[in-house]
Amino acid sequence: MEKAQQYTAGTGEGGFVLFNKETVPPAGTESRFHPYAKLLLAGGSPLAVTIGTADEFILPAGSALFLSPYVLYGTAPRDEPADSLSLNLGTFGADFTASPFWLGIRTLLENGKCGLLYQNADARLIYRTYRELNNSFSLKYLNKIILLASHLDKKMPECGLIDCRCRIKSGSLHFCQTVNEYINAHITRKGSVAEAAAKVHMSVSNFQQKFRQCFNESFHSYLLKQKIRVACNLLAGTSMTVAEIAEELDFNSPSHFTVIFKQHRRITPAAYRIEAQAQDYETAGGSVQTA
């Protein structure tokens, strides 16, 4: 059975694996956890941001803010939208994370819990890289993400915007990280709420309450959403059949997978594959395979 390519860029919300370019609406965003590293780009005007329970901080125009996964943040309304880049650095896999390069990234992720502000020339490279990326698969984009991560590490500010020891609840960070690791490990098999609760030494009822507080949905709903995300990647990037994908992601049957997929994406898996191939055709000028 053909497996998904490990190093895969996103194709919008459904296919996000390695990175995803997003727009922060002018109305701003409520404080929320995010399971990926995040770069917020202030753009042409200042952007007000809150991190954890700290007071509001104004990002200067032209600056960029790096946040580690699971840091609670929000943005205030302003006249224009802002850009952001989500980075799923855990996608690289065990071989990559065991390399010397990853030591610097681990330091970046640790310090990013306090919010790291990049300005002037350090920020300009971030903006340039952002403009060069598209939410589609390309080894070129993979290389740009690696270079961007290296730049963030080498140009890391000496101190963060806030004192994370006082402002961020480390227990919530540990909970989110542990649970998300469990979910990622169970994408291709059934995940158990009781088993996940045991990973963080909580009762099932307390775990479910904590999970909803952090992720704004139930454990089962979030797990299904991650399975559908991977399914989108398999449909767009491999020749696996719908039945093979259903089996790979541990759905009861191909028909069950199709029903769940349509509930989430409002389109059948087969139709999603055709649309994804059409997007690749427009981007690369290739031919669309509909068989």
C-alpha positions as CSV (number, residue, x, y, z in Angstrom):
1,M,0.0,0.0,0.0
2,E,1.3,3.4,-1.0
3,K,2.1,5.7,1.9
4,A,1.8,9.5,2.0
5,Q,4.9,11.6,1.4
6,Q,6.3,12.6,4.7
7,Y,7.3,16.1,3.7
8,T,4.1,17.7,2.4
9,A,3.1,21.3,2.3
10,G,-0.5,22.3,2.9
11,T,-3.3,22.7,0.4
12,G,-5.5,25.0,2.5
13,E,-7.3,23.9,5.7
14,G,-8.0,20.4,4.6
15,G,-4.5,19.4,3.5
16,F,-2.4,21.2,5.9
17,V,0.6,19.1,6.9
18,L,3.8,21.1,7.0
19,F,2.7,24.8,6.8
20,N,-0.4,26.9,6.1
21,K,-0.7,30.5,5.1
22,E,-3.7,32.1,6.7
23,T,-5.2,35.6,7.0
24,V,-6.1,37.1,10.4
25,P,-9.4,38.9,9.8
26,P,-9.7,42.7,10.5
27,A,-12.2,41.7,13.3
28,G,-9.3,40.0,15.1
29,T,-9.3,36.6,16.9
30,E,-10.3,35.6,20.3
31,S,-7.7,34.1,22.6
32,R,-7.1,30.4,21.6
33,F,-4.7,27.6,21.7
34,H,-3.1,26.4,18.4
35,P,-1.4,23.1,17.9
36,Y,1.3,24.4,15.6
37,A,4.1,27.0,15.8
38,K,2.8,30.3,14.6
39,L,4.2,33.4,12.9
40,L,2.1,36.5,13.0
41,L,3.0,39.2,10.5
42,A,2.0,42.8,11.5
43,G,2.2,44.0,8.0
44,G,1.9,47.7,7.1
45,S,0.4,48.9,10.5
46,P,0.8,48.0,14.2
47,L,-1.0,44.8,15.4
48,A,-2.2,44.4,19.0
49,V,-1.7,40.9,20.4
50,T,-2.2,39.2,23.7
51,I,-0.2,36.2,24.8
52,G,-1.4,34.0,27.6
53,T,-2.8,36.2,30.3
54,A,-0.3,39.0,29.7
55,D,-1.3,42.6,28.9
56,E,-1.8,43.6,25.3
57,F,1.3,44.1,23.3
58,I,1.6,46.2,20.1
59,L,3.6,44.6,17.3
60,P,5.3,47.3,15.3
61,A,4.5,47.6,11.6
62,G,6.8,45.3,9.5
63,S,7.6,43.0,12.5
64,A,6.9,39.3,13.0
65,L,6.0,37.4,16.1
66,F,6.9,33.7,16.6
67,L,4.8,31.7,19.0
68,S,5.3,28.0,20.1
69,P,2.6,25.5,19.8
70,Y,-0.3,25.6,22.3
71,V,0.4,29.2,23.5
72,L,-2.8,31.0,24.1
73,Y,-3.0,34.1,21.9
74,G,-5.4,36.6,20.4
75,T,-5.4,39.7,18.1
76,A,-7.3,42.9,18.4
77,P,-9.5,44.4,15.6
78,R,-7.9,46.8,13.2
79,D,-8.7,48.3,9.8
80,E,-6.8,45.7,7.7
81,P,-6.3,41.9,7.9
82,A,-2.9,40.5,8.9
83,D,-1.0,37.5,7.6
84,S,0.0,34.4,9.6
85,L,2.0,31.2,8.9
86,S,1.3,28.0,10.8
87,L,4.3,25.6,11.0
88,N,3.9,22.0,11.9
89,L,7.6,21.3,12.6
90,G,6.8,17.9,14.1
91,T,5.9,16.7,10.6
92,F,9.6,16.2,9.8
93,G,9.7,12.9,11.7
94,A,12.1,11.0,14.0
95,D,15.1,11.0,11.8
96,F,15.0,14.8,11.4
97,T,14.2,15.6,15.0
98,A,17.2,13.4,16.1
99,S,19.6,15.5,14.0
100,P,21.9,18.2,15.4
101,F,19.8,20.8,13.4
102,W,16.8,20.0,15.6
103,L,18.6,21.1,18.8
104,G,18.3,24.7,17.7
105,I,14.7,24.2,16.7
106,R,14.0,22.8,20.2
107,T,15.5,25.9,21.8
108,L,13.4,28.1,19.4
109,L,10.2,26.2,20.4
110,E,11.0,26.5,24.1
111,N,11.7,30.2,24.0
112,G,8.7,30.8,21.7
113,K,6.4,30.2,24.6
114,C,7.2,33.7,25.6
115,G,6.7,35.2,22.2
116,L,9.7,36.1,20.0
117,L,9.7,39.4,18.1
118,Y,11.6,39.8,14.9
119,Q,12.2,43.2,13.4
120,N,14.0,45.1,10.6
121,A,16.3,42.9,8.5
122,D,15.4,39.7,10.5
123,A,11.7,40.3,9.8
124,R,12.2,41.2,6.1
125,L,13.5,37.7,5.4
126,I,10.4,36.2,7.1
127,Y,8.1,38.4,4.9
128,R,10.0,37.5,1.8
129,T,9.7,33.8,2.5
130,Y,6.0,34.2,3.3
131,R,5.4,35.8,-0.1
132,E,7.3,33.0,-1.9
133,L,5.2,30.2,-0.3
134,N,2.0,28.7,-1.7
135,N,-0.3,26.3,0.1
136,S,0.6,23.4,-2.2
137,F,3.2,20.5,-2.3
138,S,6.7,21.4,-3.5
139,L,10.2,20.3,-2.4
140,K,11.1,23.9,-3.1
141,Y,8.7,25.0,-0.4
142,L,10.0,22.4,2.0
143,N,13.5,23.8,1.5
144,K,12.2,27.3,2.2
145,I,10.5,26.2,5.5
146,I,13.8,24.6,6.6
147,L,15.7,27.7,5.8
148,L,13.1,29.8,7.6
149,A,13.3,27.7,10.7
150,S,17.1,28.0,10.6
151,H,16.8,31.8,10.3
152,L,14.4,32.0,13.2
153,D,16.8,30.0,15.3
154,K,20.0,31.9,14.4
155,K,18.3,35.4,14.7
156,M,16.4,34.4,17.9
157,P,15.9,37.5,20.2
158,E,17.7,37.3,23.5
159,C,14.4,37.5,25.5
160,G,10.7,37.0,24.9
161,L,7.9,39.5,25.1
162,I,6.5,38.1,28.4
163,D,7.6,36.2,31.4
164,C,6.2,32.8,30.5
165,R,6.9,31.4,34.0
166,C,4.3,33.8,35.4
167,R,2.0,34.3,32.5
168,I,1.5,31.0,30.7
169,K,0.0,27.9,32.4
170,S,2.6,25.3,31.9
171,G,0.2,22.6,32.9
172,S,-2.1,23.5,29.9
173,L,0.9,23.4,27.6
174,H,2.0,20.0,28.8
175,F,-1.6,18.7,28.5
176,C,-2.0,20.0,24.9
177,Q,1.4,18.7,23.8
178,T,0.9,15.2,25.3
179,V,-2.6,14.8,24.0
180,N,-1.7,16.0,20.5
181,E,1.2,13.6,20.4
182,Y,-1.1,10.8,21.4
183,I,-3.6,11.7,18.7
184,N,-0.9,11.9,16.0
185,A,0.3,8.5,17.0
186,H,-3.3,7.1,16.6
187,I,-4.2,8.7,13.3
188,T,-4.1,5.2,11.6
189,R,-5.8,3.3,14.5
190,K,-8.6,3.8,17.0
191,G,-7.9,6.3,19.7
192,S,-9.3,5.8,23.2
193,V,-10.4,8.7,25.5
194,A,-9.5,6.6,28.5
195,E,-6.0,5.8,27.1
196,A,-5.4,9.5,26.3
197,A,-6.6,10.5,29.8
198,A,-4.2,8.0,31.3
199,K,-1.3,9.7,29.4
200,V,-1.9,12.9,31.4
201,H,-2.9,11.1,34.6
202,M,-6.5,12.4,34.7
203,S,-9.9,10.8,35.0
204,V,-12.0,10.5,31.8
205,S,-14.5,13.1,33.0
206,N,-11.8,15.7,34.0
207,F,-9.9,14.9,30.8
208,Q,-12.9,15.6,28.6
209,Q,-13.6,18.8,30.4
210,K,-10.0,20.0,30.1
211,F,-9.8,18.9,26.4
212,R,-12.8,20.9,25.5
213,Q,-11.4,24.0,27.3
214,C,-8.2,23.8,25.3
215,F,-9.4,22.6,21.9
216,N,-12.9,24.0,21.9
217,E,-14.4,20.6,20.8
218,S,-14.6,17.0,22.0
219,F,-11.7,14.5,21.8
220,H,-13.6,12.4,19.3
221,S,-14.4,15.4,17.1
222,Y,-10.8,16.6,17.1
223,L,-9.4,13.1,16.3
224,L,-11.8,12.7,13.4
225,K,-10.8,16.1,12.1
226,Q,-7.2,15.1,12.1
227,K,-8.0,11.9,10.3
228,I,-9.8,13.8,7.6
229,R,-6.9,16.2,7.3
230,V,-4.6,13.3,6.6
231,A,-7.1,11.8,4.2
232,C,-7.1,15.0,2.2
233,N,-3.3,14.7,1.9
234,L,-3.5,11.1,0.8
235,L,-6.2,11.9,-1.8
236,A,-4.2,14.8,-3.2
237,G,-0.7,13.4,-3.0
238,T,-1.0,9.6,-3.5
239,S,-2.7,7.1,-5.8
240,M,-4.3,5.2,-2.9
241,T,-7.9,4.3,-3.5
242,V,-10.7,5.5,-1.3
243,A,-11.0,2.0,0.2
244,E,-7.3,1.9,0.9
245,I,-7.4,5.3,2.6
246,A,-10.4,4.2,4.7
247,E,-8.4,1.1,5.8
248,E,-5.2,3.1,6.5
249,L,-7.1,5.6,8.7
250,D,-9.0,2.8,10.5
251,F,-12.5,3.7,9.4
252,N,-15.1,1.0,9.6
253,S,-15.7,0.8,5.9
254,P,-15.2,2.9,2.7
255,S,-18.8,4.0,2.9
256,H,-18.3,5.1,6.6
257,F,-15.2,7.0,5.6
258,T,-17.1,8.7,2.7
259,V,-19.9,9.8,5.0
260,I,-17.6,11.3,7.6
261,F,-15.4,12.9,4.9
262,K,-18.5,14.6,3.3
263,Q,-19.7,15.8,6.7
264,H,-16.3,17.6,7.2
265,R,-15.5,18.7,3.7
266,R,-19.0,18.9,2.1
267,I,-17.7,16.9,-0.9
268,T,-17.0,13.2,-1.5
269,P,-13.4,11.9,-1.4
270,A,-13.4,11.2,-5.1
271,A,-14.6,14.7,-5.9
272,Y,-12.0,16.2,-3.5
273,R,-9.2,14.3,-5.4
274,I,-10.4,15.7,-8.7
275,E,-10.4,19.3,-7.3
276,A,-7.0,18.8,-5.8
277,Q,-5.5,17.5,-9.0
278,A,-7.1,20.4,-10.9
279,Q,-5.4,22.8,-8.5
280,D,-2.1,21.1,-9.2
281,Y,-2.7,21.4,-12.9
282,E,-3.3,25.1,-12.6
283,T,-0.2,25.6,-10.5
284,A,2.2,23.3,-12.4
285,G,0.7,23.2,-15.8
286,G,0.5,19.4,-15.8
287,S,-2.3,17.1,-16.8
288,V,-5.2,16.0,-14.5
289,Q,-5.5,12.3,-13.7
290,T,-9.1,11.4,-13.1
291,A,-8.8,7.7,-13.1
